[in-house]
Amino acid sequence: MRMGNDTIVFNQSQIAIPLVQDIVDETTCKIILSTIDVSKTVFQICDENKIPISSTYKKIRKLQHAGLIFIEKIQIDDRGKKVIFYKSKIKTLEFSLKKDGILLQLHKNDDDKRVN
């Protein structure tokens, strides 16, 4: 793995392949695409993409663990409940399969103001 100012490059297949498999899952892909430009709550992501809440929570946890999504802000709503806004850490992803190996390149999102 190599890291630049705005890119992360994985060139080892044992790391790149599982990461790509996680991202190309339909629900995961929708979550990432939904949060590239604007941070959103789980309910906003679900409503916008017509995906179940339970799978969205599971995928978000997995994406956080993989370092692909982060908590941009936490607010308290009118009822005193904590509301978490998630944002994608990646803007674009490029995957190359060549004779000499695999290359996965993630371009970092411009705004990465982490809470955690």
Phi, psi and omega in degrees: 000134175238144178236131173250188178298322183231012179223155171232129183240127175249124179238015176251124185300327181293342176260314186295315185297310178299324179295316178295319179300319178294319185288324184281355171300137187302314181294315180299316179299317179297320179296312180297311181298323182292334186248015180292313186265326185226135176289147183218158175277166177301319181294321177296317179298314181297313182296315181296324187253359181055051178238151182293146181297315184299315180290329180294315177301315180299314181293322179296317177301316180295318179294321177297315180299323179281352179079025183257349179217151181219165176274116180276321179203159176232129179235162175252127182277183183299334181267005179084012180269147179284131178241122184255133178252125182256149178219145179288139175275346182249141178266315178217163179222135176234133181235125179235135176243113183232169181303323182272005175140190184253144177225124176240121183238121179253127177263123185294146175290148183299315184258107177237076178261087186287144171266321185261000000 
